[in-house]
């Protein structure tokens, strides 16, 4: 049991031993406070919840750096989390003692951050801050995690989320506008439902054009502009065999004939045989192709030149003239808000399959999902084939062949 002693300055110092047997002390203004503190120390020691009263002096940033050094996550995930910590979390809390961080301060910070950042980003920021504080609790630096029950704004779907491209628009509008060298990349992502890393990670040994199928056995990761092969896909379910539609086979065969690669190089390589970089592909190939296809912004002839027309994130419309068509296209590609994302080709693939009545378990398998709920909840909610609903609700003789039935609902 500890004891209380009065100091020459008239204050009261509580002496006690920590669970390791080392003597500690803490000074208080009154004897009552010192006595109450000793009782709480003994109680926490008996419950196994003892936290040193001085441990919370450690700065948040110091513990965060130690915690980050223990990460064993994928390189791409670690790089993203490190960027969020550096940009959002450490500038606010890095020099704050752990014991000085409270729930109200965290909630005020999240509200202020929400006014400038998207809810998804804010959620990631809070997740990392809370993880550091949770680690501090486990290491007996603070008694509880003040980030618990901090609320973030609800993520609401907008008209730019998970856009779906129709099959006629893909093959009749988009693919013809993609440069020849990169048409196979877009076609494979849409025709086989592959993720970006899975597409650019394909090698010759993974493609069987005679049997019209490909195998997902490796992927490419990109961190800080550097690409590298990973000899396994995102998850165990991600290792799969995917059938190729008849229209995709000749596109792939033509690509391999025009741009042959070595066995250890990706089929869809850049000019030096290395994997394509996602950020460069998006800005130089993907978005300009959308503009040329009429799927992003607009470019029109105007007075001997070309006028770029686009809409910013606030919904305001803009126009600017350029000398050449290519300049106008690039301008719209850089400035137009939203638009179809490359990953939306994968969303579209799953939606097409469900629209055509493919069973969910088969969709799950070719998509490489570990759980069917992922397939149903994330990738097929944009299905809009209302004819299948009407076919189920109407008797064959209720709707004349020459009449179009009124839609009974608008599925999301």
C-alpha positions in Angstrom: 0.0 0.0 0.0 1.3 3.5 -0.8 1.4 6.5 1.4 1.0 10.3 1.3 3.7 12.8 2.4 3.5 16.5 2.6 6.2 18.4 0.6 8.0 21.6 1.8 6.0 23.6 -0.7 2.7 22.6 1.1 1.5 20.1 -1.5 1.0 16.3 -1.1 2.9 13.6 -2.8 1.5 10.1 -3.2 4.0 7.3 -3.2 3.1 3.9 -4.7 4.6 0.9 -6.5 3.7 0.0 -10.1 2.9 -3.7 -11.0 6.6 -4.2 -11.7 7.5 -3.2 -8.1 9.1 0.1 -9.1 8.4 3.0 -6.7 6.5 5.9 -8.3 5.1 9.2 -7.1 2.7 11.9 -8.1 2.0 15.3 -6.5 -1.4 16.8 -5.7 -2.8 20.0 -4.3 -4.8 18.4 -1.5 -4.3 15.3 0.7 -7.8 14.1 -0.2 -6.8 14.0 -4.0 -3.6 12.2 -3.2 -5.4 9.6 -1.1 -8.1 9.0 -3.7 -5.4 8.6 -6.3 -3.7 5.9 -4.2 -7.0 4.0 -3.8 -7.5 4.1 -7.6 -4.0 2.8 -8.2 -4.5 -0.1 -5.9 -7.9 -0.9 -7.5 -6.5 -0.8 -11.1 -3.6 -3.0 -10.1 -6.0 -5.6 -8.7 -8.1 -5.5 -11.8 -5.1 -5.6 -14.1 -6.0 -2.3 -15.7 -3.2 -0.2 -14.3 -1.9 2.6 -16.5 1.1 4.7 -15.4 0.0 8.3 -14.7 3.0 9.5 -16.6 2.7 7.3 -19.7 0.2 9.7 -21.4 2.9 12.3 -21.7 4.2 10.5 -24.7 3.4 12.4 -27.9 0.8 10.9 -30.3 3.3 11.2 -33.2 6.0 9.2 -31.4 3.7 6.3 -30.7 2.2 6.5 -34.1 5.6 6.1 -35.8 6.3 3.0 -33.6 2.9 1.6 -34.5 3.4 2.2 -38.2 6.7 0.4 -38.1 4.9 -2.8 -37.1 2.6 -2.8 -40.2 2.6 -6.1 -42.1 -0.1 -5.2 -44.6 0.1 -5.1 -48.3 2.5 -2.6 -49.8 -0.2 -0.7 -51.5 -2.4 -0.5 -48.4 0.6 0.6 -46.2 1.5 3.3 -48.7 -2.0 4.7 -48.8 -2.3 4.7 -45.0 1.1 6.3 -44.6 0.0 9.1 -46.9 -3.2 9.7 -44.9 -1.2 9.8 -41.7 1.3 12.2 -43.0 -1.3 14.5 -44.7 -4.2 14.5 -42.2 -3.5 12.8 -38.8 0.0 13.8 -37.8 -0.2 17.5 -38.6 -3.1 17.8 -36.1 -2.1 15.3 -33.4 1.5 14.6 -33.9 2.8 16.9 -31.1 -0.1 16.4 -28.7 0.4 14.1 -25.6 -1.7 11.0 -25.7 -3.4 11.9 -22.4 -4.4 15.3 -23.7 -6.5 13.9 -26.6 -10.2 13.7 -25.7 -13.4 12.6 -27.4 -14.7 16.2 -27.9 -11.5 17.3 -29.5 -11.5 14.4 -31.9 -15.2 15.0 -32.9 -14.6 18.7 -33.6 -11.6 17.8 -35.7 -13.6 15.3 -37.7 -16.5 17.8 -38.3 -14.0 20.4 -39.5 -12.3 17.9 -41.8 -15.6 16.8 -43.2 -16.2 20.3 -44.6 -13.1 19.9 -46.8 -12.9 16.2 -47.6 -15.2 13.4 -48.8 -16.8 11.1 -46.2 -14.8 8.1 -47.4 -11.5 10.0 -46.8 -12.7 11.2 -43.4 -13.5 7.6 -42.4 -10.0 6.5 -43.3 -8.5 9.3 -41.3 -10.5 8.5 -38.2 -9.7 4.8 -38.6 -6.0 5.4 -38.5 -6.2 7.9 -35.6 -8.3 5.5 -33.6 -5.9 2.6 -34.3 -3.0 4.5 -32.9 -5.0 5.3 -29.7 -6.2 1.7 -29.5 -2.6 0.6 -29.6 -1.8 3.1 -26.8 -4.5 1.5 -24.7 -3.1 -2.0 -25.3 0.4 -0.8 -24.3 -1.0 0.8 -21.1 -0.1 4.4 -22.2 -3.7 5.6 -21.7 -6.7 4.1 -20.0 -9.2 4.2 -22.8 -9.6 5.1 -26.5 -11.1 8.6 -26.8 -11.9 7.9 -30.5 -14.6 5.4 -29.6 -18.1 6.6 -30.7 -16.7 9.6 -32.7 -19.1 9.9 -35.6 -18.2 10.5 -39.2 -20.6 11.8 -41.9 -22.6 9.1 -43.7 -21.4 8.2 -47.1 -24.1 9.0 -49.6 -24.2 7.7 -53.1 -24.0 10.3 -55.9 -24.5 10.2 -59.6 -20.8 9.7 -60.2 -20.6 6.5 -58.0 -20.2 3.2 -59.8 -21.3 4.2 -63.2 -22.2 1.4 -65.6 -21.5 1.4 -69.3 -23.8 -0.6 -71.6 -22.4 -3.3 -73.8 -23.3 -1.4 -77.0 -21.5 1.7 -75.7 -18.5 -0.3 -74.7 -18.0 -2.0 -78.0 -19.5 0.6 -80.3 -18.3 3.9 -78.8 -15.5 3.4 -76.2 -13.3 0.7 -77.6 -12.9 2.3 -81.1 -11.6 5.5 -79.4 -9.0 3.7 -77.3 -5.5 3.8 -78.9 -4.7 0.5 -80.6 -1.9 -0.4 -78.2 -4.2 -0.1 -75.2 -7.5 -1.4 -76.6 -6.8 -4.9 -75.2 -6.4 -3.5 -71.7 -9.8 -1.9 -71.7 -11.5 -4.8 -73.5 -10.0 -7.4 -71.1 -11.1 -5.5 -68.0 -14.6 -5.2 -69.4 -14.9 -8.7 -71.0 -13.4 -10.6 -68.1 -14.2 -8.4 -65.1 -10.5 -8.1 -64.0 -9.1 -5.6 -61.6 -6.5 -3.2 -62.9 -3.6 -5.1 -61.3 -4.9 -8.4 -62.6 -5.1 -7.0 -66.2 -1.7 -5.5 -66.3 -0.2 -8.5 -64.5 -1.3 -11.0 -67.3 1.6 -12.9 -68.9 1.4 -15.3 -71.9 1.2 -18.3 -69.6 -2.1 -17.0 -68.2 -3.9 -16.7 -71.6 -5.3 -19.6 -73.5 -7.0 -18.3 -76.7 -7.6 -21.7 -78.1 -9.9 -22.6 -75.1 -11.0 -18.9 -74.8 -10.1 -18.4 -71.2 -7.5 -16.8 -68.9 -6.2 -17.6 -65.5 -5.7 -15.0 -62.8 -2.6 -16.2 -61.0 -0.6 -13.0 -60.3 -1.1 -9.2 -60.1 0.9 -6.0 -60.3 1.1 -3.5 -57.5 2.1 0.1 -57.8 3.6 2.1 -54.9 4.9 5.7 -55.3 5.2 5.2 -59.1 7.0 1.9 -58.9 5.4 -1.3 -60.2 6.2 -4.8 -59.2 4.8 -8.3 -59.8 3.1 -10.1 -56.9 2.9 -13.9 -57.5 -0.6 -14.2 -56.2 -3.9 -12.2 -56.6 -5.7 -10.1 -54.0 -7.2 -13.1 -52.1 -7.4 -16.9 -52.3 -10.7 -16.6 -54.2 -9.0 -14.2 -56.6 -7.0 -17.1 -58.1 -9.5 -18.2 -60.7 -10.1 -19.1 -64.4 -12.3 -16.7 -66.4 -14.0 -17.6 -69.7 -13.5 -15.1 -72.5 -16.4 -13.8 -74.7 -16.1 -14.4 -78.4 -15.6 -10.8 -79.2 -12.6 -10.5 -76.9 -10.6 -13.3 -78.3 -9.7 -11.6 -81.7 -8.8 -8.4 -79.9 -6.4 -10.2 -77.6 -4.9 -12.2 -80.5 -4.3 -9.1 -82.6 -2.7 -7.4 -79.6 -0.3 -10.2 -79.0 0.6 -10.4 -82.7 1.3 -6.7 -83.0 3.1 -6.2 -79.7 4.7 -9.5 -78.7 6.4 -9.8 -75.3 8.8 -12.1 -73.6 7.5 -14.8 -71.3 8.4 -12.9 -68.2 6.9 -9.6 -69.4 3.3 -8.6 -69.2 1.1 -9.0 -72.2 -0.1 -5.4 -71.9 3.3 -3.8 -71.4 4.5 -0.3 -72.0 7.1 0.6 -74.7 10.0 -0.8 -72.6 8.2 -4.0 -71.6 7.4 -2.9 -68.1 3.9 -3.0 -66.5 1.6 -0.1 -67.2 1.3 2.6 -64.5 -2.3 3.2 -63.5 -1.9 7.0 -62.9 -0.4 7.6 -66.3 -2.8 5.3 -68.1 -5.7 7.2 -66.5 -4.6 10.7 -67.5 -3.1 9.8 -71.0 -5.2 7.0 -72.3 -8.4 6.4 -70.3 -10.0 9.8 -69.8 -9.1 11.2 -73.2 -10.7 8.0 -74.7 -13.9 8.8 -72.8 -13.9 12.3 -74.2 -13.4 11.1 -77.8 -16.2 8.6 -77.3 -18.6 11.3 -76.1 -18.8 9.8 -72.6 -17.0 12.6 -70.8 -17.5 16.3 -71.4 -17.8 17.6 -74.9 -15.5 18.9 -77.7 -17.1 20.7 -80.7 -15.8 22.5 -83.7 -15.8 26.3 -83.3 -14.4 29.1 -85.6 -11.6 27.1 -87.1 -10.6 25.5 -83.8 -12.2 23.4 -81.1 -14.2 24.3 -78.0 -13.7 22.2 -74.9 -16.8 22.1 -72.7 -16.8 20.6 -69.2 -18.4 20.7 -65.8 -16.5 21.1 -62.5 -17.2 19.4 -59.2 -19.5 22.2 -58.1 -21.7 21.7 -61.2 -20.6 24.9 -63.0 -20.2 24.7 -66.8 -17.1 26.0 -68.6 -15.9 26.5 -72.1 -12.5 27.1 -73.6 -11.2 27.2 -77.2 -8.2 25.4 -78.4 -6.3 25.2 -81.6 -6.4 21.5 -82.1 -8.8 18.7 -81.3 -6.2 16.8 -79.3 -5.6 19.9 -77.1 -9.3 20.3 -76.4 -9.7 16.6 -75.6 -6.9 16.7 -73.1 -8.3 19.8 -71.5 -11.7 18.2 -70.9 -10.0 15.0 -69.7 -8.1 17.0 -67.0 -11.0 19.3 -65.9 -14.3 17.4 -66.3 -15.6 16.2 -62.9 -16.6 12.5 -62.4 -16.8 10.2 -65.3 -16.6 6.5 -65.8 -13.7 5.0 -63.9 -11.6 2.1 -65.1 -12.8 0.0 -62.2 -16.4 0.7 -63.3 -15.7 -1.7 -66.2 -15.6 -4.4 -63.5 -18.9 -3.2 -62.0 -20.4 -3.2 -65.5 -19.2 -6.8 -66.1 -20.9 -8.1 -62.9 -24.1 -6.2 -63.7 -24.3 -7.6 -67.2 -24.0 -11.1 -65.8 -26.7 -10.6 -63.3 -29.0 -8.9 -65.9 -28.6 -12.0 -68.1 -29.6 -14.4 -65.3 -26.2 -15.8 -64.4 -26.5 -17.4 -60.9 -24.9 -15.3 -58.1 -22.5 -18.1 -57.1 -21.1 -18.2 -60.7 -20.7 -14.4 -60.7 -18.9 -14.7 -57.4 -16.5 -17.2 -58.8 -15.5 -15.3 -61.9 -15.3 -12.1 -60.0 -12.9 -13.6 -57.5 -14.9 -12.7 -54.4 -14.5 -14.6 -51.1 -18.1 -13.9 -50.1 -21.3 -13.8 -52.2 -22.5 -10.8 -50.2 -19.8 -8.8 -51.8 -21.0 -9.7 -55.2 -24.6 -9.0 -54.4 -24.2 -5.8 -52.3 -21.3 -4.0 -54.1 -21.4 -5.0 -57.7 -25.0 -5.6 -58.8 -27.1 -2.9 -57.1 -27.1 -0.8 -60.3 -28.9 -3.5 -62.3 -31.6 -1.7 -64.3 -33.1 -4.4 -66.5 -36.7 -3.8 -65.6 -38.0 -6.2 -68.3 -37.0 -9.1 -66.0 -39.1 -7.7 -63.2 -42.1 -7.2 -65.5 -41.8 -10.7 -67.0 -42.1 -12.0 -63.4 -45.1 -9.8 -62.6 -47.1 -9.9 -65.8 -48.9 -12.9 -67.3 -48.1 -13.4 -71.0 -51.6 -12.5 -72.2 -51.8 -9.3 -70.0 -49.5 -7.2 -72.2 -50.1 -7.1 -75.9 -47.1 -7.6 -78.1 -47.4 -4.2 -79.7 -47.6 -2.2 -76.5 -44.8 -1.2 -74.2 -45.7 -1.8 -70.6 -45.5 1.0 -68.1 -42.5 0.4 -65.8 -43.6 -0.6 -62.3 -40.5 0.5 -60.6 -37.0 1.9 -61.2 -34.5 -0.5 -59.6 -31.4 1.1 -58.2 
